[in-house]
């Protein structure tokens, strides 16, 4: 089974007021954490979808495929659709977000292993009971994902196909945290 990792890094950081992906966490920009961790997994390929050339250049330098999203103002659905245009020969898609800097390669690998042995088509993590990214989707949902509009994301597909969702418990709540506001950044990153 071939699984592609899709890192969404096209957000507009409206709640932050500036591009949060460039905020420093322990000596490097936030976006580099998810790229580095994803590339150190069992994923067959990693792509980064972004509206920022600096992020795309980093992805290329590290060995990921980069995709420019010039339509980020139309919402996060555009990142998903652009990624799926590229991901033609894959059996499943792992959607990650670039503002989740504490996610570990080990967790991604646990999800991949579980998914390969699952009877379900969607796998989602629970971090000490809290649902967060990433989400792993079988290719049979590709047409549904391609129908997303605006800021819709995989949650729409999850709601529609609830009976085909498996949850996996991850015992580290911090891995599920995404940094949306400056207070999140102060609380978890400084």
C-alpha positions in Angstrom: 0.0 0.0 0.0 1.4 3.4 -1.1 0.6 6.3 1.3 1.4 9.9 0.6 1.8 12.5 3.3 0.3 15.9 2.5 1.4 18.8 4.6 -1.0 21.8 4.4 1.0 25.0 4.8 -1.2 27.5 3.0 -3.1 29.1 5.9 -3.5 32.8 6.2 -2.8 32.9 10.0 -5.8 35.3 10.5 -6.0 34.7 14.2 -2.2 35.2 14.6 -2.0 38.4 12.6 1.2 37.3 10.9 2.4 34.0 9.3 2.7 31.8 12.3 4.7 29.2 10.4 7.7 31.4 10.6 7.6 31.7 14.4 10.7 30.3 16.1 10.4 27.2 18.2 13.7 26.0 19.8 15.8 27.6 17.1 13.9 26.8 13.9 10.7 28.0 12.2 7.5 26.1 13.1 6.9 24.7 9.6 10.2 22.8 9.6 9.2 20.5 12.4 6.3 18.8 10.5 8.4 18.6 7.3 11.3 17.0 9.1 9.2 14.5 11.0 7.1 13.5 8.0 10.2 12.8 5.9 11.4 10.4 8.7 8.5 8.0 8.4 7.2 5.1 6.4 5.3 7.4 4.0 6.1 6.7 0.4 6.2 10.4 -0.5 5.7 13.7 1.2 4.3 16.8 -0.4 4.1 20.3 1.0 1.3 22.6 -0.3 2.1 26.3 0.5 1.6 29.8 -0.7 5.1 30.7 0.7 8.2 30.2 -1.5 10.5 29.9 1.5 8.5 26.9 2.8 8.4 25.3 -0.6 12.2 25.8 -1.0 12.8 24.1 2.3 10.5 21.2 1.3 12.4 20.8 -2.0 15.8 21.0 -0.2 14.8 18.3 2.3 13.4 15.9 -0.4 9.7 16.5 -0.3 7.6 17.5 -3.3 6.5 21.1 -3.2 3.2 22.5 -4.7 2.5 26.2 -4.9 -1.0 27.1 -3.8 -1.8 30.5 -5.4 -5.5 30.2 -4.3 -5.0 30.0 -0.5 -7.5 32.9 0.0 -10.2 30.5 -1.2 -9.7 28.3 1.9 -8.0 25.1 3.0 -10.0 23.0 0.5 -7.7 24.4 -2.2 -4.6 22.8 -0.6 -6.4 19.5 -0.4 -7.5 19.6 -4.1 -4.1 20.7 -5.3 -2.4 17.9 -3.4 -4.8 15.3 -4.8 -4.1 16.5 -8.4 -0.5 15.4 -7.8 -1.3 12.2 -5.8 -2.6 10.0 -8.6 -0.8 6.8 -7.8 -1.4 6.4 -4.1 -3.7 4.2 -2.1 -4.2 6.6 0.8 -3.6 10.2 1.9 -2.3 11.4 5.2 -3.3 15.0 5.7 -1.1 17.0 8.1 -1.1 20.6 9.1 2.1 22.7 9.4 1.1 24.4 12.6 1.2 21.1 14.6 4.9 21.2 15.5 4.9 18.5 18.2 3.7 15.7 16.0 6.3 12.9 16.0 7.4 10.5 13.2 6.7 7.6 15.5 3.0 8.6 15.7 2.7 8.8 12.0 4.3 5.4 11.7 1.9 4.0 14.2 -1.0 5.4 12.2 0.4 3.9 8.9 0.8 0.5 10.5 -2.7 0.5 12.0 -4.3 1.7 8.7 -2.6 -1.0 6.7 -4.3 -3.6 8.9 -7.6 -1.8 9.4 -10.9 -2.7 7.8 -11.9 1.0 7.9 -11.2 3.6 5.3 -10.5 6.6 7.6 -8.1 6.6 10.6 -8.0 9.5 13.0 -5.9 10.0 16.2 -7.2 10.9 19.6 -4.6 12.6 21.8 -5.7 11.6 25.3 -9.2 11.7 23.9 -8.8 15.0 22.0 -9.3 14.7 18.2 -6.8 16.4 16.0 -4.7 16.0 12.8 -3.5 14.1 10.9 -6.2 12.3 9.1 -5.6 9.2 7.0 -8.0 8.6 4.1 -8.3 5.7 1.7 -8.3 6.7 -2.0 -11.9 5.7 -2.3 -12.7 9.1 -0.7 -10.7 11.0 -3.3 -13.8 12.2 -5.2 -15.5 13.3 -1.9 -12.3 15.2 -0.9 -12.2 16.9 -4.3 -15.7 18.3 -3.8 -14.6 20.3 -0.7 -15.2 24.1 -0.9 -13.9 27.1 1.0 -12.5 26.2 4.4 -14.0 22.7 4.4 -11.6 19.9 5.2 -11.7 16.2 5.8 -14.1 16.6 8.7 -16.9 16.8 6.1 -16.0 13.4 4.8 -15.6 12.0 8.3 -19.1 13.2 9.2 -20.6 11.6 6.1 -18.8 8.3 6.5 -18.8 7.9 10.3 -19.2 4.2 10.2 -15.9 3.8 8.2 -13.8 5.8 10.8 -11.4 4.1 13.2 -9.8 6.1 16.0 -6.4 5.4 17.5 -5.4 6.6 20.9 -2.1 8.5 21.2 -1.1 9.0 24.8 0.7 12.3 24.3 -1.7 15.2 24.2 1.0 17.7 23.2 1.4 16.1 19.8 -2.2 17.0 18.9 -1.8 20.7 19.7 -1.8 23.2 16.8 -0.7 26.7 17.2 -3.5 29.1 16.2 -3.0 32.2 18.3 -0.1 34.0 19.9 -1.3 32.8 23.3 -1.0 29.2 22.1 2.5 30.0 21.0 3.4 31.5 24.4 1.9 28.7 26.2 3.4 25.8 24.3 6.5 27.0 22.5 8.3 29.5 24.7 
